Amino acid sequence: GEDPRIDLAAARVSDGIADFATQLEVARTARRRAEEVGARQLAAQALYEEGLAQRRLGDTAAARSALLEARRRFAELGLRSGMAQAIFSLANLERAAGALDDAAALYAEARATFEAIGNRMSEARVELMQGFLASERGDLVEARLAGESALAKLREVGDRRGVATALANLGSLHYELGELDRSLAYQTEALAEFRALDDPARVLVSLQNHAMIQQERGDFAAAGVALETALAAARDIGDPAAAVTGGTASSAAGVQTSRTLIGGPPWRRRGSTAPAPRLFLLAAARVRLP
């Protein structure tokens, strides 16, 4: 028979290129073949891949069922790392579904498990998501504290992409707290990291965040430069609305619209009651934990 490990590897590759339909198909094949030969660990891993694919395809109920069963099988086998990964993915699923209390409990469980087995990188990435969740719940102080703690740990373990995401989110949170200089400093560092990582979609989001911060600071010339650079970046991406991750959609048209605000955005005009725009947060939900 065919080796289920080959199908499992193909499922992971498909996840990496966002081909979730193929990921689901080959993960199901991997699970069937693994169960046929009694490879219980491989079957649990294949179930986990099924859950990830179903979540990305929008089938929340099927994803929840697969991830819960993967969690159960990992626990039965004593595989705490796999169990923690399944719990983390369940937390992301519940957060996306709006069940924030359930998500908070699951993130705490995943983080505690990763801490217990000494997986510092995954622990830090879960803490990063806890900060993101806190911001969604409106607790910006808790979000900042979690973000700063995660950033320190991510720097320690050398997770450069996690560092970039944490910097961007901290910049957005300080903006919400009205601390514009600190917000700009974090966003500037994040932009440099995303450029070094050759991540054009997140460079685009970071540039737009820069522009909004500069508008709030009253530096419309700097905001204009950031938006002109963002417009060029959007055109380079080709299909920017589909390329930006973390639930944030952006486009050349959107950047072009933002350009018309330079020189006197409506939330800064005398007598205006319009609120300042919110910066984009970058979720780390699709990061595969090591």
C-alpha positions as CSV (number, residue, x, y, z in Angstrom):
1,G,0.0,0.0,0.0
2,E,0.9,3.6,-0.2
3,D,2.9,5.3,2.6
4,P,0.6,7.6,4.6
5,R,3.6,9.8,5.5
6,I,3.8,10.9,1.9
7,D,0.2,12.0,1.9
8,L,0.7,13.8,5.2
9,A,3.7,15.7,3.8
10,A,1.6,16.6,0.8
11,A,-1.2,17.9,3.1
12,R,1.3,20.2,4.9
13,V,2.7,21.5,1.6
14,S,-0.8,22.2,0.4
15,D,-1.5,24.2,3.6
16,G,1.7,26.2,3.0
17,I,0.5,27.3,-0.5
18,A,-3.1,27.8,0.7
19,D,-4.6,25.0,-1.4
20,F,-6.9,23.9,1.4
21,A,-9.2,21.7,-0.8
22,T,-6.2,19.6,-1.7
23,Q,-4.9,19.6,1.9
24,L,-8.3,18.2,3.0
25,E,-8.3,15.5,0.3
26,V,-4.8,14.2,0.9
27,A,-5.2,14.4,4.7
28,R,-8.2,12.2,4.5
29,T,-6.3,9.8,2.3
30,A,-3.4,9.8,4.8
31,R,-5.8,9.1,7.7
32,R,-7.4,6.2,5.9
33,R,-4.1,4.6,5.0
34,A,-2.7,5.2,8.5
35,E,-5.7,3.5,10.1
36,E,-5.4,0.6,7.7
37,V,-1.9,-0.2,8.9
38,G,-2.5,0.8,12.6
39,A,-0.3,3.9,12.5
40,R,-2.1,5.7,15.2
41,Q,0.2,8.7,15.5
42,L,0.0,9.3,11.8
43,A,-3.8,9.0,11.8
44,A,-4.0,11.6,14.6
45,Q,-1.7,14.0,12.7
46,A,-3.8,13.5,9.5
47,L,-7.0,14.3,11.5
48,Y,-5.3,17.5,12.7
49,E,-4.5,18.5,9.1
50,E,-8.2,17.8,8.2
51,G,-9.3,20.2,10.9
52,L,-7.0,22.9,9.7
53,A,-8.2,22.5,6.1
54,Q,-11.9,22.5,7.1
55,R,-11.4,25.6,9.1
56,R,-9.8,27.5,6.2
57,L,-12.6,26.2,3.9
58,G,-15.2,27.7,6.3
59,D,-16.7,24.4,7.7
60,T,-16.5,25.3,11.4
61,A,-18.5,22.4,12.7
62,A,-16.4,19.8,10.8
63,A,-13.2,21.5,11.7
64,R,-14.1,21.5,15.4
65,S,-15.0,17.8,15.2
66,A,-11.8,16.9,13.6
67,L,-9.6,18.9,15.9
68,L,-11.4,17.6,19.0
69,E,-10.8,14.0,17.8
70,A,-7.2,14.8,17.0
71,R,-6.8,16.2,20.4
72,R,-8.3,13.1,22.0
73,R,-6.1,10.8,20.0
74,F,-2.9,12.7,20.8
75,A,-3.8,12.7,24.5
76,E,-4.5,8.9,24.3
77,L,-1.0,8.4,22.8
78,G,0.6,10.7,25.4
79,L,1.8,13.1,22.7
80,R,1.5,16.4,24.5
81,S,3.0,18.5,21.7
82,G,0.4,17.3,19.2
83,M,-2.3,17.7,21.8
84,A,-1.2,21.3,22.4
85,Q,-1.2,22.1,18.7
86,A,-4.7,20.8,18.4
87,I,-5.8,22.9,21.4
88,F,-4.2,26.0,19.9
89,S,-6.0,25.4,16.6
90,L,-9.3,24.9,18.5
91,A,-8.7,28.3,20.2
92,N,-8.1,30.0,16.9
93,L,-11.3,28.4,15.6
94,E,-13.4,29.5,18.6
95,R,-12.0,33.1,18.4
96,A,-12.9,33.3,14.7
97,A,-16.4,32.0,15.6
98,G,-16.8,34.7,18.2
99,A,-16.7,32.4,21.2
100,L,-14.0,34.5,22.9
101,D,-14.4,33.1,26.4
102,D,-13.9,29.6,25.0
103,A,-11.0,30.8,23.0
104,A,-9.4,32.4,26.0
105,A,-9.6,29.1,28.0
106,L,-8.2,27.1,25.2
107,Y,-5.3,29.5,24.6
108,A,-4.4,29.3,28.3
109,E,-4.5,25.5,28.2
110,A,-2.3,25.4,25.0
111,R,0.2,27.8,26.5
112,A,0.4,25.9,29.8
113,T,1.0,22.7,27.9
114,F,3.7,24.1,25.7
115,E,5.4,25.6,28.8
116,A,5.3,22.3,30.5
117,I,7.1,20.5,27.6
118,G,9.6,23.3,27.2
119,N,8.5,24.5,23.7
120,R,9.3,28.2,24.2
121,M,8.6,29.2,20.6
122,S,5.1,27.8,20.6
123,E,4.5,29.2,24.0
124,A,5.4,32.7,22.9
125,R,3.3,32.4,19.7
126,V,0.3,31.4,21.8
127,E,0.9,34.3,24.1
128,L,1.0,36.6,21.0
129,M,-2.5,35.3,20.2
130,Q,-3.6,35.9,23.7
131,G,-2.7,39.5,23.3
132,F,-4.6,39.6,20.0
133,L,-7.6,38.2,21.7
134,A,-7.4,40.7,24.5
135,S,-7.4,43.5,22.0
136,E,-10.5,42.1,20.4
137,R,-12.2,42.0,23.8
138,G,-11.3,45.7,24.3
139,D,-8.7,45.1,27.1
140,L,-5.9,47.1,25.5
141,V,-3.7,47.2,28.6
142,E,-3.8,43.4,28.9
143,A,-3.2,43.1,25.2
144,R,-0.1,45.4,25.5
145,L,1.3,43.4,28.4
146,A,0.8,40.1,26.6
147,G,2.3,41.5,23.4
148,E,5.4,42.8,25.2
149,S,5.9,39.5,27.0
150,A,5.5,37.6,23.7
151,L,7.9,39.9,21.9
152,A,10.6,39.4,24.5
153,K,10.2,35.6,24.2
154,L,10.1,35.6,20.4
155,R,13.3,37.6,20.3
156,E,14.9,35.1,22.7
157,V,14.1,32.1,20.5
158,G,14.9,33.9,17.3
159,D,11.4,33.7,15.7
160,R,11.8,36.6,13.3
161,R,8.3,36.4,11.8
162,G,6.8,36.2,15.2
163,V,8.8,39.3,16.3
164,A,7.6,41.2,13.3
165,T,4.0,40.4,14.0
166,A,4.4,41.3,17.7
167,L,6.0,44.6,16.8
168,A,3.2,45.5,14.4
169,N,0.5,44.6,16.9
170,L,2.2,46.6,19.7
171,G,2.3,49.5,17.3
172,S,-1.4,49.2,16.7
173,L,-2.2,48.9,20.4
174,H,-0.1,52.0,21.4
175,Y,-2.0,53.9,18.7
176,E,-5.3,52.8,20.3
177,L,-3.9,54.0,23.7
178,G,-3.1,57.4,22.2
179,E,0.7,56.9,22.5
180,L,1.6,57.9,18.9
181,D,5.3,58.2,19.2
182,R,5.7,54.7,20.7
183,S,3.2,53.4,18.1
184,L,5.3,54.8,15.3
185,A,8.5,53.4,16.7
186,Y,7.0,49.9,16.9
187,Q,5.5,50.1,13.4
188,T,8.8,51.4,11.9
189,E,10.7,48.4,13.4
190,A,7.9,46.0,12.2
191,L,8.1,47.5,8.7
192,A,11.9,46.8,8.6
193,E,11.3,43.3,9.7
194,F,8.6,42.5,7.1
195,R,10.8,44.0,4.4
196,A,13.7,41.8,5.5
197,L,11.4,38.8,5.5
198,D,10.3,39.7,1.9
199,D,6.6,39.7,3.0
200,P,5.0,42.3,0.6
201,A,1.5,41.9,1.8
202,R,2.4,42.8,5.4
203,V,4.7,45.5,4.2
204,L,1.6,47.0,2.5
205,V,-0.4,46.8,5.7
206,S,2.5,48.3,7.8
207,L,2.8,51.2,5.4
208,Q,-0.9,52.0,5.7
209,N,-0.6,51.9,9.4
210,H,2.4,54.3,9.2
211,A,0.3,56.7,7.2
212,M,-2.6,56.6,9.7
213,I,-0.2,57.3,12.6
214,Q,1.4,60.2,10.8
215,Q,-2.0,61.6,10.0
216,E,-2.9,61.5,13.7
217,R,0.4,63.2,14.5
218,G,-0.3,65.9,12.0
219,D,2.6,65.1,9.7
220,F,0.6,64.9,6.5
221,A,3.7,65.0,4.3
222,A,5.1,61.9,5.9
223,A,1.7,60.2,5.7
224,G,1.6,61.0,2.0
225,V,5.0,59.5,1.4
226,A,3.9,56.3,3.3
227,L,0.7,56.0,1.2
228,E,2.5,56.6,-2.1
229,T,4.9,53.8,-1.1
230,A,2.0,51.6,-0.1
231,L,0.3,52.3,-3.5
232,A,3.4,51.2,-5.3
233,A,3.6,48.1,-3.1
234,A,-0.1,47.3,-3.7
235,R,0.5,47.4,-7.5
236,D,3.6,45.1,-7.2
237,I,1.6,42.5,-5.4
238,G,-0.8,42.1,-8.3
239,D,-3.8,40.9,-6.4
240,P,-3.3,42.6,-3.1
241,A,-6.8,42.1,-1.7
242,A,-6.3,38.3,-1.8
243,A,-2.7,38.5,-0.6
244,V,-3.0,40.3,2.7
245,T,-3.3,37.8,5.5
246,G,-4.6,37.9,9.1
247,G,-8.1,38.8,8.0
248,T,-7.1,42.2,6.7
249,A,-8.0,43.0,3.1
250,S,-6.2,45.9,1.3
251,S,-5.9,47.0,-2.2
252,A,-4.4,49.6,-4.5
253,A,-7.9,51.1,-4.8
254,G,-8.1,51.3,-1.0
255,V,-4.7,53.0,-0.7
256,Q,-5.7,55.4,-3.5
257,T,-8.8,56.4,-1.6
258,S,-6.7,56.9,1.5
259,R,-4.5,59.3,-0.4
260,T,-7.4,61.8,-0.8
261,L,-7.3,62.3,3.0
262,I,-3.8,63.7,3.1
263,G,-3.7,67.4,4.0
264,G,-6.7,67.3,6.2
265,P,-8.3,63.9,7.0
266,P,-12.0,64.2,8.1
267,W,-11.3,63.0,11.7
268,R,-8.9,66.0,12.1
269,R,-11.0,68.7,10.6
270,R,-12.3,71.4,13.0
271,G,-15.5,70.5,14.6
272,S,-15.5,67.0,13.3
273,T,-16.8,64.2,15.5
274,A,-15.5,61.4,13.2
275,P,-13.3,59.0,15.0
276,A,-9.7,58.3,13.9
277,P,-9.4,55.1,11.9
278,R,-8.2,51.9,13.7
279,L,-4.9,50.4,12.6
280,F,-4.8,46.9,11.2
281,L,-3.8,44.1,13.6
282,L,-1.9,41.2,12.1
283,A,-3.1,37.8,13.5
284,A,-0.7,34.9,13.8
285,A,-3.4,32.3,13.5
286,R,-2.1,30.6,10.4
287,V,1.4,30.2,11.8
288,R,2.2,26.4,12.0
289,L,3.6,25.7,15.5
290,P,6.8,23.9,15.7
